[in-house]
Each structure stands twice: as structure tokens, then as C-alpha cells.
Amino acid sequence: VMLVHYDDESKPETGTKLYEKLITDDQVDLLIGPYSSGVTMAASTVTEKYNFPMVSSGASASEIWERGYKNIFGLYTPAETYMDQILEFGKSKGLKKVALIYENTEFPRGVANGVKFKAKQLGMRIVFEEEYGKASTDFASMIIKIKSKKVDMVIGGSYLPDSTAFMRQAKENRLYAKVFAFAVGPALPDFGANLGLDAEGVMGNTQWEPTFNLPGIKEFTEKYKQKYGHEPGYHAAGGYGAGQVLEAAVKKAGSMDRDKLRAALAGLDTVNSFGRFKVDASGKQIGKPGYTVQWIDGVRHVILPAEAATAKLVYPFKDWGKR
């Protein structure tokens, strides 16, 4: 297998040009999607134009699958469900007041929409909501406003840089809540490496961890570690899992004919080293569960659901003045 790849620089317009190039100039046989919901939105418009099935290995915003496209198949748990377990835990502790912040791009908006829906369902109140610009890292004024609301939970639809910056400034401004939770950021090793002790107790979401009981996970993790010198994160595992999904689809179709591949992907129900792959009629992932992580004693642990937990959840978040 020859892998053809390019750097889209996290720009949707660049992703559009590169997927056009992959299909027309490089004439690839199979396609794996880019990272981020924004670039995937752009790339999937190209693949739909050429009627070329693509496995999305790095996107979870539901709006990708709300356009009636037939050629985009998701690997990740949808963004709208990311915070469900954390909100359910908060409800079990009697927490009611939630502050919701999120970047104004596709994936974080999906997370925020899910939080609003779930909070309403649970009878919790969002007493502060604010959207911020892409790549924002100055949250001081926002934190002061949140502080005045005396919230129980702070939830962020975020990536690594903004969630890290927010927690630094939360400490500086002595913002306290019983739960701090962010999408993406806390699931990555750099969150703990960058924040040190200030990461303690912060919750987040993960699509995958090397501790899961999945077929082939040990072999993949060991080989990845040998090659790159560190354990894989869920982004790497998703890339590998997307390859396994394509492999299963090609075997099922007995061909790389695009119509046969599309039908095979639509009907596939399989478990690989990344987890279960099963999509609905739109191509959105419905078979894979979500997982919640927390930084405990300098280590990122799975805490929810209980059957996958590697440590007991630490609650409440420890006050800055008592650390």
C-alpha cells in the first residue's frame, strides 16, 4: 500500500484543494479524511462531488452528517454526546449551575449544542454561555464574569491551546467550580505536561485509550511506541482504526469499486483496535461509546464509564488555595 498525504495546515480551503488533487491528479483508490470538523466539512464536499466514499478519522461535529451526503463515514463518537457522562455525574451530585464556553467553529459548537440539550434534559441551568474566536487564549474577562455567577460546573467546547490557557487563567483569577471539563485538551499528554499540578482534577473526553480491551490494541500500541518513542493518543489510534475500517470494507466488497465500497461501509458492523464501527443511514457513527478522563496524580485516567475506568473519579475539584 502506498500512502499519499499532504499537510492541509488546518485550513478548510487548503483541504478542499488537496482532496481534489488526491482524487484527480493522484488518482488514489481509497480515502481517509483529515483532522478537524472544519477541514472535514470542506473535504467531504469534494468527495461528494466525485461520489468517492471517505472514512472520516478526525471529526465528530454532527453537522457534517446533516447535509444529505452519501460518501462520508464517521469513526468518532459525535460531538453532541461528549459531555453527557460528565453532566450526568454532576446531576448525581446535585449540581445545577453550569457555565458553558466554546470556540466558534464546527466541533466546539457541536459540543455546546449537546451540553445545552443534555443540561435541559437533566433539569440543570446554563447560567453563563459565551462563544469565543478561533485560536483565542485570553479568557480573563470571561473568567471574571463566570466567577460572579458562582457556578457548579465549567464546561468548555475547546481544543488543547484554549483549554490550557483557560485553566492557567482560572488559577490566576481564583475561579472555582466543583467540576472543570473540556473537550479534546485534557485527553492529550501535553495538557498535563503544560499545566503540571494545575491539571489535577480536570476532566475531559477521549475517543480511545491504550488501556481498553479491544482486538489488536496491544500490538498496535507496542509497535507505535517502538516507532515513535511514546504511547499513541486517540488521534493516532483513530488514523490506524480508519485504515482497519477501509480494509474490512474492501474485503467485504471484494473490490475497490466505489459503489461497492460505499455499500460495504454503510452496512459494516465491526470492532477493531479503535473500537466499534457502525454508522446510521447518514454515515454518522452510532456504534462507538464515549469515555471520560481526568488528571489524577499527574496521570490521565479513564474515569467513566465505570467498566472502563483505570482510577476512581476525584471530586470535587480542589480549591486553588488548598493545593
Residue pairs with C-beta under 8 A, 6 or more apart in sequence:
4 22
4 26
4 28
6 18
6 21
6 22
8 14
8 15
8 18
8 34
8 39
10 35
10 36
10 38
10 39
11 39
12 38
12 39
12 41
12 42
13 42
14 39
15 34
15 39
15 40
15 42
15 43
16 42
16 43
16 45
16 46
18 43
19 31
19 34
19 42
19 43
19 46
19 47
20 46
22 28
22 31
23 31
23 46
23 47
23 50
23 52
24 50
29 256
30 246
30 250
30 256
30 261
31 47
31 52
31 53
31 54
31 55
32 54
32 55
32 57
32 239
32 242
32 243
32 246
33 40
33 43
33 44
33 54
33 55
33 56
33 57
33 58
33 59
33 72
33 242
34 40
34 43
34 58
34 59
35 57
35 58
35 59
35 235
36 58
36 59
36 105
36 106
36 107
37 59
37 60
37 61
37 63
37 64
37 79
37 105
37 106
37 107
37 110
38 105
38 106
38 107
39 59
40 56
40 58
40 59
40 61
40 64
40 72
41 59
41 61
41 63
41 64
41 106
43 54
44 54
44 56
44 64
44 69
44 71
44 72
47 53
47 54
47 71
47 72
48 69
48 70
48 71
48 72
51 70
51 71
51 258
52 71
52 258
53 71
53 72
53 73
53 258
53 261
53 262
53 265
54 71
54 72
54 73
55 73
55 75
55 242
55 245
55 246
55 265
56 64
56 72
56 73
56 74
56 75
56 76
56 242
57 75
57 76
57 238
57 239
57 241
57 242
58 76
58 235
58 238
58 239
59 74
59 76
59 107
60 74
60 76
60 77
60 78
60 79
60 82
60 107
60 110
60 285
61 78
61 79
61 106
61 107
61 109
61 110
62 78
62 79
62 80
62 110
62 113
62 284
63 106
63 110
64 72
64 74
64 106
64 284
65 72
65 74
65 280
65 282
65 283
65 284
66 282
68 282
69 282
69 283
70 262
70 283
71 262
71 283
72 283
73 245
73 265
73 266
73 279
73 283
74 279
74 283
74 284
74 285
75 238
75 241
75 242
75 245
75 274
75 277
75 285
75 288
76 207
76 238
76 285
76 288
77 207
77 285
77 288
77 289
77 290
78 110
78 114
78 284
78 285
79 107
79 108
79 110
79 111
79 114
79 157
79 183
80 110
80 111
80 113
80 114
80 117
81 114
81 290
82 111
82 114
82 183
82 205
82 290
83 111
83 114
83 115
83 118
83 155
83 181
83 183
83 205
84 114
84 118
84 290
85 290
85 291
85 292
85 304
85 305
86 153
86 155
86 179
86 181
86 203
86 292
86 304
87 98
87 115
87 118
87 119
87 122
87 124
87 153
87 155
88 118
88 122
89 179
89 292
89 304
89 313
89 315
90 98
90 124
90 152
90 153
90 178
90 179
91 122
91 123
91 124
93 178
93 315
93 316
95 124
95 152
95 153
95 178
95 179
96 123
96 124
96 125
96 152
97 124
97 125
97 127
97 149
97 150
97 151
97 152
97 153
98 115
98 119
98 124
98 125
98 126
98 127
98 128
98 151
98 152
98 153
98 154
98 155
99 126
99 127
99 128
99 129
99 146
99 149
99 151
99 153
99 154
99 155
99 177
100 112
100 115
100 116
100 126
100 128
100 129
100 130
100 155
100 156
100 157
101 128
101 129
101 130
101 131
101 132
101 139
101 142
101 146
101 154
101 155
101 156
101 157
101 158
101 166
102 108
102 109
102 111
102 112
102 131
102 132
102 156
102 157
102 158
103 131
103 132
103 133
103 134
103 136
103 157
103 158
103 159
103 162
104 131
104 132
104 133
104 134
105 134
107 157
107 183
108 157
108 158
108 159
108 183
109 131
109 157
110 157
111 157
111 183
112 129
112 131
112 157
115 126
115 155
115 157
116 126
116 129
119 125
119 126
127 149
127 151
128 145
128 146
128 149
128 151
130 142
130 145
132 139
132 142
132 162
135 161
135 162
136 162
137 161
137 162
137 165
138 165
138 169
139 162
139 165
139 166
139 169
139 170
140 169
140 172
140 173
143 166
143 169
143 170
143 173
143 175
144 173
146 154
146 175
147 173
147 174
147 175
151 177
152 177
152 178
152 179
153 177
153 178
153 179
153 180
153 181
154 170
154 175
154 177
154 179
154 180
154 181
155 179
155 181
155 182
156 162
156 163
156 166
156 181
156 182
156 183
156 185
157 183
158 166
158 182
158 183
158 184
158 185
159 183
159 184
159 185
160 184
160 185
160 188
160 190
160 191
161 185
162 185
163 182
163 183
163 184
163 185
163 186
163 191
163 204
164 185
164 190
164 191
164 194
164 195
166 182
167 180
167 195
167 198
167 199
167 202
168 195
168 198
169 175
170 180
171 198
171 320
174 320
174 321
176 317
176 319
176 320
177 317
178 315
178 316
178 317
179 203
179 315
179 316
179 317
180 201
180 202
180 203
180 317
181 202
181 203
181 204
181 292
182 202
182 203
182 204
183 204
183 205
184 204
184 205
185 191
185 204
186 199
186 202
186 203
186 204
186 205
186 293
186 294
186 295
186 300
187 204
187 205
187 206
187 207
187 233
187 234
187 293
187 300
188 233
189 230
189 233
189 300
191 199
191 202
191 204
191 295
191 300
192 199
192 295
192 298
192 299
192 300
195 202
196 298
197 298
197 323
199 295
199 298
200 295
200 296
200 297
200 298
200 314
200 318
200 323
201 294
201 295
201 296
201 314
201 317
201 318
202 294
202 295
202 317
203 292
203 293
203 294
203 303
204 292
204 293
204 294
205 290
205 291
205 292
205 293
206 234
206 291
206 292
206 293
206 302
207 234
207 237
207 238
207 274
207 275
207 288
207 290
207 291
208 234
208 237
208 238
208 241
208 274
208 275
208 291
209 234
209 291
209 293
209 302
209 308
209 310
210 217
210 221
210 231
210 232
210 237
211 302
211 308
211 310
212 275
212 308
214 271
214 272
214 273
214 274
214 275
215 271
215 272
215 273
216 244
216 272
216 273
217 273
219 273
220 232
220 237
220 240
220 273
221 231
221 232
224 231
224 232
224 236
224 240
225 231
225 232
232 240
237 273
237 274
238 274
240 273
240 274
241 272
241 273
241 274
241 275
241 277
242 274
244 272
244 273
244 274
245 265
245 268
245 270
245 272
245 277
248 264
248 268
248 270
248 272
248 277
249 261
249 264
249 265
249 268
250 256
250 261
250 264
252 264
252 267
252 268
253 260
253 261
253 263
253 264
254 260
255 261
265 279
265 283
266 279
266 281
266 283
268 277
268 278
268 279
269 276
269 277
269 278
269 287
270 276
270 277
270 278
271 277
275 287
275 288
275 289
276 287
276 288
276 289
277 285
277 287
277 288
278 285
278 286
278 287
278 288
279 285
279 286
279 287
280 286
289 305
291 302
291 304
291 305
291 308
292 302
292 303
292 304
292 305
293 300
293 301
293 302
293 303
294 300
294 301
294 303
294 311
294 313
294 314
295 301
296 311
296 314
299 311
301 309
301 310
301 311
302 308
302 309
302 310
302 311
303 309
303 310
303 311
303 312
303 313
304 313
